[in-house]
Amino acid sequence: MRLTVGGRVASIASDSAPTGPGKEPFPLEANASVVCRLRVNQDVRECAISPHTTLLEALRYGLGLTGSKQGCDKGDCGACTVVVDDQPVLACISLALAYHDGPAITTIEGVAEGGRPHPLQDAFDLAGGAQCGFCTPGILMSAWALLRRNPAPSREEIAHALSGNLCRCTGYTKILEAVEQAAARLREGPRAV
């Protein structure tokens, strides 16, 4: 049987899922606990999880990275967005085991540069793009991924990139303005940071 999660495919036998060539198989019993090794924020971290643990649960409860929020638990709100190999991923509907020994995962905790807020974080503060703040980490991650792919996005491209992130407070205008401001600042170069 093949399981596809987050664009990654894992082959699963009836009682185990391989972790790679020459490695121990994962038990798939519902109450089993396995050690999952994730590459998060440029570091390799391990946590004990069950086979049905989502990436969001592994990050928040296994690794203590609580920046990604647990909102709808069904992929509708975007509060759980993380970036996997430069692509936004809804962590609440992705299984953690699909990322074992896998791609680079970046959470909101990994966005700051040299202990200073990323220009996106500064722009959200200055433009009033965050109000209650619950959705903000997911929106920041979607915007961060966009700006890594496209340093000069149009307002329409920004709106499209953030279309999977819901905000009930701001009305989105200030969020779009903040991303535009951050893009301009990032194009100015390192002195602007």
Rosetta blueprint (number, residue, H / E / L):
1 M L
2 R E
3 L E
4 T E
5 V E
6 G L
7 G L
8 R E
9 V E
10 A E
11 S E
12 I L
13 A L
14 S L
15 D L
16 S E
17 A E
18 P L
19 T L
20 G L
21 P L
22 G L
23 K L
24 E L
25 P L
26 F E
27 P E
28 L L
29 E L
30 A L
31 N L
32 A L
33 S L
34 V E
35 V E
36 C E
37 R E
38 L E
39 R E
40 V E
41 N L
42 Q L
43 D E
44 V E
45 R E
46 E E
47 C E
48 A E
49 I E
50 S L
51 P L
52 H L
53 T L
54 T E
55 L H
56 L H
57 E H
58 A H
59 L H
60 R H
61 Y H
62 G H
63 L L
64 G L
65 L L
66 T L
67 G L
68 S L
69 K L
70 Q L
71 G L
72 C L
73 D L
74 K L
75 G L
76 D L
77 C L
78 G L
79 A L
80 C L
81 T E
82 V E
83 V E
84 V E
85 D L
86 D L
87 Q E
88 P E
89 V E
90 L E
91 A H
92 C H
93 I H
94 S L
95 L E
96 A H
97 L H
98 A H
99 Y H
100 H L
101 D L
102 G L
103 P L
104 A E
105 I E
106 T E
107 T L
108 I H
109 E H
110 G H
111 V L
112 A L
113 E E
114 G L
115 G L
116 R E
117 P L
118 H L
119 P H
120 L H
121 Q H
122 D H
123 A H
124 F H
125 D H
126 L H
127 A H
128 G L
129 G L
130 A L
131 Q L
132 C L
133 G L
134 F L
135 C L
136 T H
137 P H
138 G H
139 I H
140 L H
141 M H
142 S H
143 A H
144 W H
145 A H
146 L H
147 L H
148 R H
149 R H
150 N L
151 P L
152 A L
153 P L
154 S L
155 R H
156 E H
157 E H
158 I H
159 A H
160 H H
161 A H
162 L L
163 S L
164 G L
165 N L
166 L L
167 C L
168 R L
169 C L
170 T L
171 G L
172 Y L
173 T H
174 K H
175 I H
176 L H
177 E H
178 A H
179 V H
180 E H
181 Q H
182 A H
183 A H
184 A H
185 R H
186 L H
187 R H
188 E H
189 G L
190 P H
191 R H
192 A H
193 V L
